[in-house]
Amino acid sequence: MDIKLFSLCKQEVPQTETGKKHILKCVKKFFPECEDFTPFTSQKRMLLAAAQSLRAADIVIIAVQNNMYNATKKLLAQALGLKILKSTAVFNSLKPLCEAGKISQQTLNSNSAFPQGSVIMPTEDMFNCGFALSSGSQHIIYLPVEAPRADEVVFGSLYDFLASLCEDDVAREGIKARHRAIIKRTADKLDEDSVKITFAASDVTDIIESIASGIASAHCFSFKAERPYYDNLLENLVTAARHLKSENFSTFTAVFSDISINSEIGEKFLKVAIADEAGTNTFTFFALENESDEEFLLNCIDKTMLLLYNYEKLSDIDTSSDVTTKADKTLRKNLLYITAGAIGASTLIGLIISAFL
């Protein structure tokens, strides 16, 4: 596959360079021959270059800076002749901020609007979510360029999307690289900040220890050989995490449950409790339909590592319900079961060119 990368930035800053590095590294795991980003400062010049590339390229990735993100998204949709539709999942996530007066109605509307047929690639805070548009074998992928939002889309969605376009062996190796990249990124930050974390022994932490071997910064992780007693009841999981914290000098301790099934609705889930001096947070992860236990465990590790990467925010996260993780499950399902949408085969190439020539 031929793939082209374009960035749109008024001014390069460290966050854009970091974001582009993570995007490029991800793409090269699936398409090693891919070249670096072609930078632009003009919306129209960038979109014209993207359109011209689509004469030959199978995939075009467009990474855009925050101050132009939603305006360029709207311009792209207009150029493609696509309606702008509201994403209910994104809208509902941001609506409480609007009701509290923290964001304007315009900000809410622009961040929850996407071109018709989009496969949404969510960011953690749901601002500047990425998306993909597909027409046959051609794909346009639109992403935020600055870290940390670029990283969130890359690790949460882009690896999965690109894997779906590749042969099975290439896809497996790419996803394997993602698991290691997420652990390394978290270990690098925790080590730099002198943050230590102790994991209780479990099937999950056995996998973490195996993947982390050979990562120099992973000495910030420690693994307990003995496994505290607990079952899948939340209070016992929390008790185990607090007990482990009392016996160790680590900044955080983490205890994973076994995989369980909700007998009433048949959903497969796993819980993790993360404790520090201030208290304990618990998180519930849900498996996708037909997701194997191994795939589910690896995805739970990814989610936990992304939480630990943002360890400063753990105390601010509301884990009183499973709404957030269930919404995330829905978005992941939409990503994994990709649909082309109502885009004609010639639209991606033709309409952008006619709009800007």
Stockholm file with secondary structure:
# STOCKHOLM 1.0

chainA/1-357         MDIKLFSLCKQEVPQTETGKKHILKCVKKFFPECEDFTPFTSQKRMLLAAAQSLRAADIVIIAVQNNMYNATKKLLAQALGLKILKSTAVFNSLKPLCEAGKISQQTLNSNSAFPQGSVIMPTEDMFNCGFALSSGSQHIIYLPVEAPRADEVVFGSLYDFLASLCEDDVAREGIKARHRAIIKRTADKLDEDSVKITFAASDVTDIIESIASGIASAHCFSFKAERPYYDNLLENLVTAARHLKSENFSTFTAVFSDISINSEIGEKFLKVAIADEAGTNTFTFFALENESDEEFLLNCIDKTMLLLYNYEKLSDIDTSSDVTTKADKTLRKNLLYITAGAIGASTLIGLIISAFL
#=GR chainA/1-357 SS CCEEEEEECSSCCHHHHHHHHHHHHHHHHHCTTCCCCEEESCHHHHHHHHHHHTTTCSEEEEEECGGGHHHHHHHHHHHHTCCEEECHHHHHHHHHHHHTTSSCHHHHHHHTEEETTCEEECCSSSTTCEEEEEETTEEEEEEECSTTHHHHHIIIIIHHHHHTTSCHHHHHHHHHHHHHHHHHHHHHHHHHTTCCEEECCSHHHHHHHHHHTTCGGGGGEEECSSCCCCCSCHHHHHHHHHHHHHTCCCSEEEEECCCEECTTTCCEEEEEEEEETTEEEEEEEECCTTCCHHHHHHHHHHHHHHHHHTGGGGGGCCCSSSHHHHHHHHHHHHHHSCCCCSCCTTHHHHHHHHHHC
#=GC SS_cons         CCEEEEEECSSCCHHHHHHHHHHHHHHHHHCTTCCCCEEESCHHHHHHHHHHHTTTCSEEEEEECGGGHHHHHHHHHHHHTCCEEECHHHHHHHHHHHHTTSSCHHHHHHHTEEETTCEEECCSSSTTCEEEEEETTEEEEEEECSTTHHHHHIIIIIHHHHHTTSCHHHHHHHHHHHHHHHHHHHHHHHHHTTCCEEECCSHHHHHHHHHHTTCGGGGGEEECSSCCCCCSCHHHHHHHHHHHHHTCCCSEEEEECCCEECTTTCCEEEEEEEEETTEEEEEEEECCTTCCHHHHHHHHHHHHHHHHHTGGGGGGCCCSSSHHHHHHHHHHHHHHSCCCCSCCTTHHHHHHHHHHC
//
